Amino acid sequence: MITTLGRVLRKMRIDSGELLKDMSERLEISSAMLSAIENGKRKPMEDFASRVAAEYGLDELEYLALEDAVAEQRARVSIGLDGAARKDRELAVAFARQFGTLDEDAKSQIRSILAGRKGVN
């Protein structure tokens, strides 16, 4: 699944007439790492936005857009569900979909369950 950051990087490559390999060499990271960053499978390193900006001579607006895309991707959380039972995968997806709508009471209950102690935050 391509991410916002992936779209930004691919546009930069197209605009520069580069392949993934070319960009990865310019940024001094492996093609596999760059591909994983674009597809949301790896988080970009802390200095990623500044490295890209320096290498590609981004203006302030382009840099801010890139920085936002990097921050969005770094804030994502993923869990590995390979080998998980179907019901477990369904539970994880349902939780992810509802997470933003949970009130503080529901969050407190979930924390208690995860901590193994009822009524403790």
Jmol script that loads the backbone (N, CA, C; Angstrom):
load data "model"
ATOM      1  N   MET A   1       0.848  -1.177   0.000  1.00  0.00           N
ATOM      2  CA  MET A   1       0.000   0.000   0.000  1.00  0.00           C
ATOM      3  C   MET A   1       0.892   1.238   0.000  1.00  0.00           C
ATOM      4  N   ILE A   2       0.753   2.033  -0.998  1.00  0.00           N
ATOM      5  CA  ILE A   2       1.577   3.249  -1.073  1.00  0.00           C
ATOM      6  C   ILE A   2       1.050   4.282  -0.072  1.00  0.00           C
ATOM      7  N   THR A   3       1.970   4.953   0.563  1.00  0.00           N
ATOM      8  CA  THR A   3       1.641   5.943   1.583  1.00  0.00           C
ATOM      9  C   THR A   3       1.719   7.346   0.990  1.00  0.00           C
ATOM     10  N   THR A   4       1.330   8.325   1.788  1.00  0.00           N
ATOM     11  CA  THR A   4       1.479   9.725   1.372  1.00  0.00           C
ATOM     12  C   THR A   4       2.941  10.008   1.063  1.00  0.00           C
ATOM     13  N   LEU A   5       3.816   9.541   1.922  1.00  0.00           N
ATOM     14  CA  LEU A   5       5.250   9.725   1.696  1.00  0.00           C
ATOM     15  C   LEU A   5       5.674   9.031   0.407  1.00  0.00           C
ATOM     16  N   GLY A   6       5.161   7.845   0.162  1.00  0.00           N
ATOM     17  CA  GLY A   6       5.478   7.126  -1.068  1.00  0.00           C
ATOM     18  C   GLY A   6       5.070   7.901  -2.304  1.00  0.00           C
ATOM     19  N   ARG A   7       3.879   8.524  -2.252  1.00  0.00           N
ATOM     20  CA  ARG A   7       3.424   9.328  -3.394  1.00  0.00           C
ATOM     21  C   ARG A   7       4.349  10.530  -3.620  1.00  0.00           C
ATOM     22  N   VAL A   8       4.751  11.172  -2.536  1.00  0.00           N
ATOM     23  CA  VAL A   8       5.647  12.335  -2.641  1.00  0.00           C
ATOM     24  C   VAL A   8       6.983  11.910  -3.263  1.00  0.00           C
ATOM     25  N   LEU A   9       7.538  10.806  -2.768  1.00  0.00           N
ATOM     26  CA  LEU A   9       8.835  10.343  -3.274  1.00  0.00           C
ATOM     27  C   LEU A   9       8.744   9.897  -4.731  1.00  0.00           C
ATOM     28  N   ARG A  10       7.686   9.190  -5.085  1.00  0.00           N
ATOM     29  CA  ARG A  10       7.530   8.749  -6.476  1.00  0.00           C
ATOM     30  C   ARG A  10       7.385   9.931  -7.420  1.00  0.00           C
ATOM     31  N   LYS A  11       6.644  10.949  -7.000  1.00  0.00           N
ATOM     32  CA  LYS A  11       6.499  12.154  -7.824  1.00  0.00           C
ATOM     33  C   LYS A  11       7.867  12.813  -8.027  1.00  0.00           C
ATOM     34  N   MET A  12       8.654  12.869  -6.959  1.00  0.00           N
ATOM     35  CA  MET A  12       9.990  13.450  -7.068  1.00  0.00           C
ATOM     36  C   MET A  12      10.842  12.662  -8.070  1.00  0.00           C
ATOM     37  N   ARG A  13      10.744  11.334  -7.997  1.00  0.00           N
ATOM     38  CA  ARG A  13      11.512  10.495  -8.918  1.00  0.00           C
ATOM     39  C   ARG A  13      11.082  10.722 -10.363  1.00  0.00           C
ATOM     40  N   ILE A  14       9.773  10.749 -10.581  1.00  0.00           N
ATOM     41  CA  ILE A  14       9.256  10.954 -11.937  1.00  0.00           C
ATOM     42  C   ILE A  14       9.696  12.312 -12.466  1.00  0.00           C
ATOM     43  N   ASP A  15       9.546  13.336 -11.624  1.00  0.00           N
ATOM     44  CA  ASP A  15       9.945  14.686 -12.029  1.00  0.00           C
ATOM     45  C   ASP A  15      11.439  14.774 -12.338  1.00  0.00           C
ATOM     46  N   SER A  16      12.237  13.942 -11.671  1.00  0.00           N
ATOM     47  CA  SER A  16      13.695  13.942 -11.880  1.00  0.00           C
ATOM     48  C   SER A  16      14.126  12.926 -12.929  1.00  0.00           C
ATOM     49  N   GLY A  17      13.172  12.139 -13.448  1.00  0.00           N
ATOM     50  CA  GLY A  17      13.502  11.108 -14.425  1.00  0.00           C
ATOM     51  C   GLY A  17      14.331   9.989 -13.844  1.00  0.00           C
ATOM     52  N   GLU A  18      14.082   9.664 -12.585  1.00  0.00           N
ATOM     53  CA  GLU A  18      14.882   8.655 -11.887  1.00  0.00           C
ATOM     54  C   GLU A  18      14.078   7.388 -11.611  1.00  0.00           C
ATOM     55  N   LEU A  19      14.808   6.315 -11.433  1.00  0.00           N
ATOM     56  CA  LEU A  19      14.254   5.051 -10.958  1.00  0.00           C
ATOM     57  C   LEU A  19      14.460   4.974  -9.450  1.00  0.00           C
ATOM     58  N   LEU A  20      13.801   4.034  -8.819  1.00  0.00           N
ATOM     59  CA  LEU A  20      13.959   3.820  -7.382  1.00  0.00           C
ATOM     60  C   LEU A  20      15.435   3.642  -7.034  1.00  0.00           C
ATOM     61  N   LYS A  21      16.138   2.875  -7.847  1.00  0.00           N
ATOM     62  CA  LYS A  21      17.565   2.624  -7.619  1.00  0.00           C
ATOM     63  C   LYS A  21      18.364   3.927  -7.624  1.00  0.00           C
ATOM     64  N   ASP A  22      18.027   4.829  -8.547  1.00  0.00           N
ATOM     65  CA  ASP A  22      18.740   6.107  -8.626  1.00  0.00           C
ATOM     66  C   ASP A  22      18.541   6.931  -7.365  1.00  0.00           C
ATOM     67  N   MET A  23      17.280   7.019  -6.926  1.00  0.00           N
ATOM     68  CA  MET A  23      16.995   7.795  -5.719  1.00  0.00           C
ATOM     69  C   MET A  23      17.662   7.166  -4.507  1.00  0.00           C
ATOM     70  N   SER A  24      17.608   5.861  -4.405  1.00  0.00           N
ATOM     71  CA  SER A  24      18.218   5.203  -3.239  1.00  0.00           C
ATOM     72  C   SER A  24      19.723   5.456  -3.193  1.00  0.00           C
ATOM     73  N   GLU A  25      20.356   5.444  -4.350  1.00  0.00           N
ATOM     74  CA  GLU A  25      21.794   5.730  -4.395  1.00  0.00           C
ATOM     75  C   GLU A  25      22.079   7.170  -3.969  1.00  0.00           C
ATOM     76  N   ARG A  26      21.254   8.108  -4.448  1.00  0.00           N
ATOM     77  CA  ARG A  26      21.441   9.515  -4.059  1.00  0.00           C
ATOM     78  C   ARG A  26      21.259   9.709  -2.562  1.00  0.00           C
ATOM     79  N   LEU A  27      20.321   8.959  -1.970  1.00  0.00           N
ATOM     80  CA  LEU A  27      20.049   9.102  -0.535  1.00  0.00           C
ATOM     81  C   LEU A  27      20.930   8.188   0.313  1.00  0.00           C
ATOM     82  N   GLU A  28      21.740   7.374  -0.354  1.00  0.00           N
ATOM     83  CA  GLU A  28      22.659   6.443   0.312  1.00  0.00           C
ATOM     84  C   GLU A  28      21.929   5.457   1.219  1.00  0.00           C
ATOM     85  N   ILE A  29      20.833   4.908   0.686  1.00  0.00           N
ATOM     86  CA  ILE A  29      20.125   3.815   1.348  1.00  0.00           C
ATOM     87  C   ILE A  29      19.858   2.752   0.286  1.00  0.00           C
ATOM     88  N   SER A  30      19.545   1.554   0.709  1.00  0.00           N
ATOM     89  CA  SER A  30      19.297   0.484  -0.258  1.00  0.00           C
ATOM     90  C   SER A  30      17.963   0.690  -0.969  1.00  0.00           C
ATOM     91  N   SER A  31      17.858   0.127  -2.154  1.00  0.00           N
ATOM     92  CA  SER A  31      16.596   0.176  -2.898  1.00  0.00           C
ATOM     93  C   SER A  31      15.490  -0.503  -2.104  1.00  0.00           C
ATOM     94  N   ALA A  32      15.834  -1.594  -1.425  1.00  0.00           N
ATOM     95  CA  ALA A  32      14.842  -2.316  -0.624  1.00  0.00           C
ATOM     96  C   ALA A  32      14.320  -1.429   0.506  1.00  0.00           C
ATOM     97  N   MET A  33      15.205  -0.690   1.139  1.00  0.00           N
ATOM     98  CA  MET A  33      14.794   0.203   2.230  1.00  0.00           C
ATOM     99  C   MET A  33      13.900   1.311   1.701  1.00  0.00           C
ATOM    100  N   LEU A  34      14.271   1.920   0.597  1.00  0.00           N
ATOM    101  CA  LEU A  34      13.465   2.994   0.026  1.00  0.00           C
ATOM    102  C   LEU A  34      12.092   2.471  -0.387  1.00  0.00           C
ATOM    103  N   SER A  35      12.054   1.313  -0.993  1.00  0.00           N
ATOM    104  CA  SER A  35      10.775   0.708  -1.378  1.00  0.00           C
ATOM    105  C   SER A  35       9.909   0.437  -0.148  1.00  0.00           C
ATOM    106  N   ALA A  36      10.518  -0.077   0.909  1.00  0.00           N
ATOM    107  CA  ALA A  36       9.784  -0.366   2.142  1.00  0.00           C
ATOM    108  C   ALA A  36       9.253   0.921   2.774  1.00  0.00           C
ATOM    109  N   ILE A  37      10.022   1.997   2.712  1.00  0.00           N
ATOM    110  CA  ILE A  37       9.560   3.295   3.230  1.00  0.00           C
ATOM    111  C   ILE A  37       8.375   3.771   2.412  1.00  0.00           C
ATOM    112  N   GLU A  38       8.486   3.698   1.099  1.00  0.00           N
ATOM    113  CA  GLU A  38       7.396   4.141   0.228  1.00  0.00           C
ATOM    114  C   GLU A  38       6.109   3.364   0.464  1.00  0.00           C
ATOM    115  N   ASN A  39       6.245   2.091   0.757  1.00  0.00           N
ATOM    116  CA  ASN A  39       5.078   1.231   0.922  1.00  0.00           C
ATOM    117  C   ASN A  39       4.603   1.118   2.367  1.00  0.00           C
ATOM    118  N   GLY A  40       5.214   1.891   3.258  1.00  0.00           N
ATOM    119  CA  GLY A  40       4.774   1.911   4.644  1.00  0.00           C
ATOM    120  C   GLY A  40       5.200   0.715   5.457  1.00  0.00           C
ATOM    121  N   LYS A  41       6.145  -0.064   4.957  1.00  0.00           N
ATOM    122  CA  LYS A  41       6.606  -1.241   5.687  1.00  0.00           C
ATOM    123  C   LYS A  41       7.760  -0.919   6.630  1.00  0.00           C
ATOM    124  N   ARG A  42       8.405   0.219   6.405  1.00  0.00           N
ATOM    125  CA  ARG A  42       9.478   0.688   7.277  1.00  0.00           C
ATOM    126  C   ARG A  42       9.276   2.166   7.526  1.00  0.00           C
ATOM    127  N   LYS A  43       9.666   2.592   8.705  1.00  0.00           N
ATOM    128  CA  LYS A  43       9.586   4.017   9.024  1.00  0.00           C
ATOM    129  C   LYS A  43      10.861   4.702   8.553  1.00  0.00           C
ATOM    130  N   PRO A  44      10.710   5.912   8.022  1.00  0.00           N
ATOM    131  CA  PRO A  44      11.915   6.634   7.602  1.00  0.00           C
ATOM    132  C   PRO A  44      12.764   7.043   8.802  1.00  0.00           C
ATOM    133  N   MET A  45      14.059   7.118   8.584  1.00  0.00           N
ATOM    134  CA  MET A  45      14.964   7.518   9.647  1.00  0.00           C
ATOM    135  C   MET A  45      14.726   8.979  10.020  1.00  0.00           C
ATOM    136  N   GLU A  46      15.198   9.375  11.193  1.00  0.00           N
ATOM    137  CA  GLU A  46      14.954  10.714  11.738  1.00  0.00           C
ATOM    138  C   GLU A  46      15.338  11.832  10.778  1.00  0.00           C
ATOM    139  N   ASP A  47      16.456  11.679  10.096  1.00  0.00           N
ATOM    140  CA  ASP A  47      16.952  12.754   9.236  1.00  0.00           C
ATOM    141  C   ASP A  47      16.514  12.600   7.776  1.00  0.00           C
ATOM    142  N   PHE A  48      15.541  11.749   7.513  1.00  0.00           N
ATOM    143  CA  PHE A  48      15.142  11.438   6.144  1.00  0.00           C
ATOM    144  C   PHE A  48      14.699  12.679   5.372  1.00  0.00           C
ATOM    145  N   ALA A  49      13.820  13.476   5.945  1.00  0.00           N
ATOM    146  CA  ALA A  49      13.304  14.663   5.237  1.00  0.00           C
ATOM    147  C   ALA A  49      14.437  15.630   4.901  1.00  0.00           C
ATOM    148  N   SER A  50      15.332  15.856   5.838  1.00  0.00           N
ATOM    149  CA  SER A  50      16.430  16.799   5.567  1.00  0.00           C
ATOM    150  C   SER A  50      17.389  16.237   4.528  1.00  0.00           C
ATOM    151  N   ARG A  51      17.604  14.928   4.520  1.00  0.00           N
ATOM    152  CA  ARG A  51      18.476  14.316   3.509  1.00  0.00           C
ATOM    153  C   ARG A  51      17.879  14.460   2.114  1.00  0.00           C
ATOM    154  N   VAL A  52      16.568  14.182   2.006  1.00  0.00           N
ATOM    155  CA  VAL A  52      15.894  14.298   0.710  1.00  0.00           C
ATOM    156  C   VAL A  52      15.912  15.755   0.254  1.00  0.00           C
ATOM    157  N   ALA A  53      15.581  16.657   1.166  1.00  0.00           N
ATOM    158  CA  ALA A  53      15.533  18.082   0.832  1.00  0.00           C
ATOM    159  C   ALA A  53      16.892  18.576   0.344  1.00  0.00           C
ATOM    160  N   ALA A  54      17.943  18.178   1.019  1.00  0.00           N
ATOM    161  CA  ALA A  54      19.285  18.609   0.628  1.00  0.00           C
ATOM    162  C   ALA A  54      19.672  18.033  -0.726  1.00  0.00           C
ATOM    163  N   GLU A  55      19.374  16.772  -0.942  1.00  0.00           N
ATOM    164  CA  GLU A  55      19.769  16.101  -2.185  1.00  0.00           C
ATOM    165  C   GLU A  55      18.977  16.598  -3.393  1.00  0.00           C
ATOM    166  N   TYR A  56      17.715  16.961  -3.160  1.00  0.00           N
ATOM    167  CA  TYR A  56      16.849  17.358  -4.271  1.00  0.00           C
ATOM    168  C   TYR A  56      16.575  18.860  -4.324  1.00  0.00           C
ATOM    169  N   GLY A  57      17.201  19.630  -3.452  1.00  0.00           N
ATOM    170  CA  GLY A  57      17.066  21.082  -3.488  1.00  0.00           C
ATOM    171  C   GLY A  57      15.630  21.562  -3.343  1.00  0.00           C
ATOM    172  N   LEU A  58      14.911  20.994  -2.372  1.00  0.00           N
ATOM    173  CA  LEU A  58      13.509  21.349  -2.189  1.00  0.00           C
ATOM    174  C   LEU A  58      13.361  22.766  -1.650  1.00  0.00           C
ATOM    175  N   ASP A  59      12.322  23.453  -2.119  1.00  0.00           N
ATOM    176  CA  ASP A  59      12.026  24.768  -1.544  1.00  0.00           C
ATOM    177  C   ASP A  59      11.276  24.560  -0.222  1.00  0.00           C
ATOM    178  N   GLU A  60      10.977  25.641   0.453  1.00  0.00           N
ATOM    179  CA  GLU A  60      10.383  25.551   1.786  1.00  0.00           C
ATOM    180  C   GLU A  60       9.039  24.829   1.786  1.00  0.00           C
ATOM    181  N   LEU A  61       8.178  25.125   0.832  1.00  0.00           N
ATOM    182  CA  LEU A  61       6.860  24.475   0.768  1.00  0.00           C
ATOM    183  C   LEU A  61       6.989  22.981   0.483  1.00  0.00           C
ATOM    184  N   GLU A  62       7.885  22.627  -0.434  1.00  0.00           N
ATOM    185  CA  GLU A  62       8.114  21.209  -0.744  1.00  0.00           C
ATOM    186  C   GLU A  62       8.675  20.486   0.477  1.00  0.00           C
ATOM    187  N   TYR A  63       9.588  21.135   1.167  1.00  0.00           N
ATOM    188  CA  TYR A  63      10.176  20.528   2.366  1.00  0.00           C
ATOM    189  C   TYR A  63       9.117  20.320   3.445  1.00  0.00           C
ATOM    190  N   LEU A  64       8.265  21.311   3.656  1.00  0.00           N
ATOM    191  CA  LEU A  64       7.216  21.176   4.673  1.00  0.00           C
ATOM    192  C   LEU A  64       6.253  20.043   4.330  1.00  0.00           C
ATOM    193  N   ALA A  65       5.900  19.898   3.056  1.00  0.00           N
ATOM    194  CA  ALA A  65       5.024  18.803   2.631  1.00  0.00           C
ATOM    195  C   ALA A  65       5.702  17.459   2.865  1.00  0.00           C
ATOM    196  N   LEU A  66       6.984  17.387   2.538  1.00  0.00           N
ATOM    197  CA  LEU A  66       7.745  16.159   2.771  1.00  0.00           C
ATOM    198  C   LEU A  66       7.838  15.860   4.257  1.00  0.00           C
ATOM    199  N   GLU A  67       8.136  16.866   5.045  1.00  0.00           N
ATOM    200  CA  GLU A  67       8.247  16.693   6.494  1.00  0.00           C
ATOM    201  C   GLU A  67       6.929  16.193   7.097  1.00  0.00           C
ATOM    202  N   ASP A  68       5.802  16.739   6.625  1.00  0.00           N
ATOM    203  CA  ASP A  68       4.487  16.282   7.093  1.00  0.00           C
ATOM    204  C   ASP A  68       4.263  14.816   6.744  1.00  0.00           C
ATOM    205  N   ALA A  69       4.627  14.429   5.518  1.00  0.00           N
ATOM    206  CA  ALA A  69       4.450  13.044   5.082  1.00  0.00           C
ATOM    207  C   ALA A  69       5.334  12.103   5.905  1.00  0.00           C
ATOM    208  N   VAL A  70       6.551  12.522   6.208  1.00  0.00           N
ATOM    209  CA  VAL A  70       7.452  11.716   7.035  1.00  0.00           C
ATOM    210  C   VAL A  70       6.878  11.578   8.446  1.00  0.00           C
ATOM    211  N   ALA A  71       6.411  12.677   9.020  1.00  0.00           N
ATOM    212  CA  ALA A  71       5.851  12.643  10.370  1.00  0.00           C
ATOM    213  C   ALA A  71       4.622  11.740  10.427  1.00  0.00           C
ATOM    214  N   GLU A  72       3.783  11.822   9.402  1.00  0.00           N
ATOM    215  CA  GLU A  72       2.592  10.965   9.350  1.00  0.00           C
ATOM    216  C   GLU A  72       2.989   9.491   9.354  1.00  0.00           C
ATOM    217  N   GLN A  73       3.975   9.154   8.567  1.00  0.00           N
ATOM    218  CA  GLN A  73       4.399   7.757   8.487  1.00  0.00           C
ATOM    219  C   GLN A  73       5.089   7.301   9.764  1.00  0.00           C
ATOM    220  N   ARG A  74       5.871   8.173  10.371  1.00  0.00           N
ATOM    221  CA  ARG A  74       6.568   7.791  11.612  1.00  0.00           C
ATOM    222  C   ARG A  74       5.579   7.585  12.752  1.00  0.00           C
ATOM    223  N   ALA A  75       4.405   8.246  12.673  1.00  0.00           N
ATOM    224  CA  ALA A  75       3.398   8.128  13.732  1.00  0.00           C
ATOM    225  C   ALA A  75       2.536   6.877  13.593  1.00  0.00           C
ATOM    226  N   ARG A  76       2.601   6.214  12.467  1.00  0.00           N
ATOM    227  CA  ARG A  76       1.789   5.019  12.244  1.00  0.00           C
ATOM    228  C   ARG A  76       2.283   3.862  13.091  1.00  0.00           C
ATOM    229  N   VAL A  77       1.340   3.042  13.491  1.00  0.00           N
ATOM    230  CA  VAL A  77       1.659   1.838  14.243  1.00  0.00           C
ATOM    231  C   VAL A  77       1.149   0.652  13.438  1.00  0.00           C
ATOM    232  N   SER A  78       1.961  -0.365  13.326  1.00  0.00           N
ATOM    233  CA  SER A  78       1.508  -1.557  12.621  1.00  0.00           C
ATOM    234  C   SER A  78       1.792  -2.786  13.478  1.00  0.00           C
ATOM    235  N   ILE A  79       0.977  -3.785  13.277  1.00  0.00           N
ATOM    236  CA  ILE A  79       1.181  -5.040  13.985  1.00  0.00           C
ATOM    237  C   ILE A  79       1.225  -6.159  12.958  1.00  0.00           C
ATOM    238  N   GLY A  80       2.051  -7.124  13.221  1.00  0.00           N
ATOM    239  CA  GLY A  80       2.154  -8.275  12.325  1.00  0.00           C
ATOM    240  C   GLY A  80       1.060  -9.281  12.643  1.00  0.00           C
ATOM    241  N   LEU A  81       0.287  -9.604  11.647  1.00  0.00           N
ATOM    242  CA  LEU A  81      -0.798 -10.571  11.839  1.00  0.00           C
ATOM    243  C   LEU A  81      -0.570 -11.841  11.035  1.00  0.00           C
ATOM    244  N   ASP A  82       0.621 -11.990  10.502  1.00  0.00           N
ATOM    245  CA  ASP A  82       0.941 -13.213   9.766  1.00  0.00           C
ATOM    246  C   ASP A  82       0.774 -14.403  10.693  1.00  0.00           C
ATOM    247  N   GLY A  83       0.026 -15.366  10.260  1.00  0.00           N
ATOM    248  CA  GLY A  83      -0.183 -16.572  11.052  1.00  0.00           C
ATOM    249  C   GLY A  83      -1.252 -16.443  12.120  1.00  0.00           C
ATOM    250  N   ALA A  84      -1.830 -15.260  12.268  1.00  0.00           N
ATOM    251  CA  ALA A  84      -2.876 -15.064  13.283  1.00  0.00           C
ATOM    252  C   ALA A  84      -4.180 -15.713  12.811  1.00  0.00           C
ATOM    253  N   ALA A  85      -4.952 -16.168  13.761  1.00  0.00           N
ATOM    254  CA  ALA A  85      -6.249 -16.755  13.445  1.00  0.00           C
ATOM    255  C   ALA A  85      -7.162 -15.690  12.828  1.00  0.00           C
ATOM    256  N   ARG A  86      -8.111 -16.128  12.029  1.00  0.00           N
ATOM    257  CA  ARG A  86      -9.019 -15.207  11.354  1.00  0.00           C
ATOM    258  C   ARG A  86      -9.733 -14.290  12.344  1.00  0.00           C
ATOM    259  N   LYS A  87     -10.215 -14.849  13.440  1.00  0.00           N
ATOM    260  CA  LYS A  87     -10.924 -14.046  14.444  1.00  0.00           C
ATOM    261  C   LYS A  87     -10.004 -13.002  15.068  1.00  0.00           C
ATOM    262  N   ASP A  88      -8.741 -13.352  15.247  1.00  0.00           N
ATOM    263  CA  ASP A  88      -7.778 -12.392  15.801  1.00  0.00           C
ATOM    264  C   ASP A  88      -7.515 -11.249  14.819  1.00  0.00           C
ATOM    265  N   ARG A  89      -7.394 -11.585  13.540  1.00  0.00           N
ATOM    266  CA  ARG A  89      -7.206 -10.534  12.520  1.00  0.00           C
ATOM    267  C   ARG A  89      -8.422  -9.618  12.470  1.00  0.00           C
ATOM    268  N   GLU A  90      -9.618 -10.213  12.530  1.00  0.00           N
ATOM    269  CA  GLU A  90     -10.848  -9.419  12.508  1.00  0.00           C
ATOM    270  C   GLU A  90     -10.922  -8.500  13.721  1.00  0.00           C
ATOM    271  N   LEU A  91     -10.507  -8.994  14.893  1.00  0.00           N
ATOM    272  CA  LEU A  91     -10.493  -8.177  16.104  1.00  0.00           C
ATOM    273  C   LEU A  91      -9.538  -6.996  15.948  1.00  0.00           C
ATOM    274  N   ALA A  92      -8.350  -7.259  15.419  1.00  0.00           N
ATOM    275  CA  ALA A  92      -7.356  -6.188  15.237  1.00  0.00           C
ATOM    276  C   ALA A  92      -7.869  -5.123  14.273  1.00  0.00           C
ATOM    277  N   VAL A  93      -8.493  -5.545  13.194  1.00  0.00           N
ATOM    278  CA  VAL A  93      -9.020  -4.593  12.211  1.00  0.00           C
ATOM    279  C   VAL A  93     -10.170  -3.794  12.817  1.00  0.00           C
ATOM    280  N   ALA A  94     -11.049  -4.462  13.539  1.00  0.00           N
ATOM    281  CA  ALA A  94     -12.173  -3.762  14.171  1.00  0.00           C
ATOM    282  C   ALA A  94     -11.665  -2.734  15.181  1.00  0.00           C
ATOM    283  N   PHE A  95     -10.659  -3.103  15.961  1.00  0.00           N
ATOM    284  CA  PHE A  95     -10.081  -2.176  16.929  1.00  0.00           C
ATOM    285  C   PHE A  95      -9.481  -0.965  16.222  1.00  0.00           C
ATOM    286  N   ALA A  96      -8.724  -1.209  15.162  1.00  0.00           N
ATOM    287  CA  ALA A  96      -8.096  -0.111  14.431  1.00  0.00           C
ATOM    288  C   ALA A  96      -9.144   0.847  13.859  1.00  0.00           C
ATOM    289  N   ARG A  97     -10.220   0.284  13.341  1.00  0.00           N
ATOM    290  CA  ARG A  97     -11.261   1.135  12.750  1.00  0.00           C
ATOM    291  C   ARG A  97     -11.968   1.977  13.801  1.00  0.00           C
ATOM    292  N   GLN A  98     -12.113   1.456  14.998  1.00  0.00           N
ATOM    293  CA  GLN A  98     -12.854   2.152  16.052  1.00  0.00           C
ATOM    294  C   GLN A  98     -11.975   2.988  16.973  1.00  0.00           C
ATOM    295  N   PHE A  99     -10.683   2.843  16.868  1.00  0.00           N
ATOM    296  CA  PHE A  99      -9.773   3.474  17.822  1.00  0.00           C
ATOM    297  C   PHE A  99     -10.022   4.970  17.997  1.00  0.00           C
ATOM    298  N   GLY A 100     -10.181   5.691  16.915  1.00  0.00           N
ATOM    299  CA  GLY A 100     -10.363   7.142  16.981  1.00  0.00           C
ATOM    300  C   GLY A 100     -11.666   7.578  17.619  1.00  0.00           C
ATOM    301  N   THR A 101     -12.602   6.662  17.775  1.00  0.00           N
ATOM    302  CA  THR A 101     -13.914   7.023  18.331  1.00  0.00           C
ATOM    303  C   THR A 101     -14.080   6.608  19.786  1.00  0.00           C
ATOM    304  N   LEU A 102     -13.066   5.958  20.350  1.00  0.00           N
ATOM    305  CA  LEU A 102     -13.173   5.495  21.732  1.00  0.00           C
ATOM    306  C   LEU A 102     -13.151   6.657  22.710  1.00  0.00           C
ATOM    307  N   ASP A 103     -14.042   6.611  23.703  1.00  0.00           N
ATOM    308  CA  ASP A 103     -14.020   7.635  24.751  1.00  0.00           C
ATOM    309  C   ASP A 103     -13.035   7.212  25.839  1.00  0.00           C
ATOM    310  N   GLU A 104     -12.784   8.083  26.786  1.00  0.00           N
ATOM    311  CA  GLU A 104     -11.781   7.805  27.826  1.00  0.00           C
ATOM    312  C   GLU A 104     -12.150   6.593  28.678  1.00  0.00           C
ATOM    313  N   ASP A 105     -13.442   6.381  28.931  1.00  0.00           N
ATOM    314  CA  ASP A 105     -13.864   5.219  29.717  1.00  0.00           C
ATOM    315  C   ASP A 105     -13.514   3.919  28.992  1.00  0.00           C
ATOM    316  N   ALA A 106     -13.794   3.871  27.693  1.00  0.00           N
ATOM    317  CA  ALA A 106     -13.476   2.676  26.913  1.00  0.00           C
ATOM    318  C   ALA A 106     -11.969   2.444  26.877  1.00  0.00           C
ATOM    319  N   LYS A 107     -11.193   3.514  26.703  1.00  0.00           N
ATOM    320  CA  LYS A 107      -9.734   3.386  26.687  1.00  0.00           C
ATOM    321  C   LYS A 107      -9.222   2.868  28.022  1.00  0.00           C
ATOM    322  N   SER A 108      -9.804   3.379  29.102  1.00  0.00           N
ATOM    323  CA  SER A 108      -9.409   2.937  30.435  1.00  0.00           C
ATOM    324  C   SER A 108      -9.702   1.449  30.620  1.00  0.00           C
ATOM    325  N   GLN A 109     -10.861   1.014  30.159  1.00  0.00           N
ATOM    326  CA  GLN A 109     -11.218  -0.408  30.264  1.00  0.00           C
ATOM    327  C   GLN A 109     -10.243  -1.276  29.462  1.00  0.00           C
ATOM    328  N   ILE A 110      -9.890  -0.829  28.276  1.00  0.00           N
ATOM    329  CA  ILE A 110      -8.957  -1.591  27.441  1.00  0.00           C
ATOM    330  C   ILE A 110      -7.583  -1.639  28.100  1.00  0.00           C
ATOM    331  N   ARG A 111      -7.131  -0.504  28.644  1.00  0.00           N
ATOM    332  CA  ARG A 111      -5.841  -0.497  29.348  1.00  0.00           C
ATOM    333  C   ARG A 111      -5.847  -1.483  30.502  1.00  0.00           C
ATOM    334  N   SER A 112      -6.945  -1.536  31.216  1.00  0.00           N
ATOM    335  CA  SER A 112      -7.068  -2.451  32.359  1.00  0.00           C
ATOM    336  C   SER A 112      -6.991  -3.905  31.902  1.00  0.00           C
ATOM    337  N   ILE A 113      -7.697  -4.206  30.823  1.00  0.00           N
ATOM    338  CA  ILE A 113      -7.666  -5.562  30.291  1.00  0.00           C
ATOM    339  C   ILE A 113      -6.237  -5.918  29.869  1.00  0.00           C
ATOM    340  N   LEU A 114      -5.583  -5.023  29.172  1.00  0.00           N
ATOM    341  CA  LEU A 114      -4.232  -5.294  28.691  1.00  0.00           C
ATOM    342  C   LEU A 114      -3.234  -5.401  29.840  1.00  0.00           C
ATOM    343  N   ALA A 115      -3.467  -4.665  30.884  1.00  0.00           N
ATOM    344  CA  ALA A 115      -2.591  -4.726  32.059  1.00  0.00           C
ATOM    345  C   ALA A 115      -2.871  -5.956  32.907  1.00  0.00           C
ATOM    346  N   GLY A 116      -4.014  -6.599  32.633  1.00  0.00           N
ATOM    347  CA  GLY A 116      -4.365  -7.808  33.395  1.00  0.00           C
ATOM    348  C   GLY A 116      -4.958  -7.503  34.748  1.00  0.00           C
ATOM    349  N   ARG A 117      -5.320  -6.224  34.976  1.00  0.00           N
ATOM    350  CA  ARG A 117      -5.890  -5.832  36.254  1.00  0.00           C
ATOM    351  C   ARG A 117      -7.115  -4.977  35.962  1.00  0.00           C
ATOM    352  N   LYS A 118      -8.248  -5.380  36.425  1.00  0.00           N
ATOM    353  CA  LYS A 118      -9.481  -4.614  36.212  1.00  0.00           C
ATOM    354  C   LYS A 118      -9.463  -3.361  37.086  1.00  0.00           C
ATOM    355  N   GLY A 119      -9.915  -2.226  36.492  1.00  0.00           N
ATOM    356  CA  GLY A 119     -10.063  -0.971  37.248  1.00  0.00           C
ATOM    357  C   GLY A 119      -8.788  -0.179  37.416  1.00  0.00           C
ATOM    358  N   VAL A 120      -7.664  -0.599  36.808  1.00  0.00           N
ATOM    359  CA  VAL A 120      -6.395   0.129  36.940  1.00  0.00           C
ATOM    360  C   VAL A 120      -6.066   0.750  35.595  1.00  0.00           C
ATOM    361  N   ASN A 121      -5.692   2.053  35.578  1.00  0.00           N
ATOM    362  CA  ASN A 121      -5.356   2.735  34.317  1.00  0.00           C
ATOM    363  C   ASN A 121      -3.928   2.495  33.943  1.00  0.00           C
TER     364      ASN A 121
END
end "model"
wireframe off; spacefill off
backbone 0.3
color backbone group
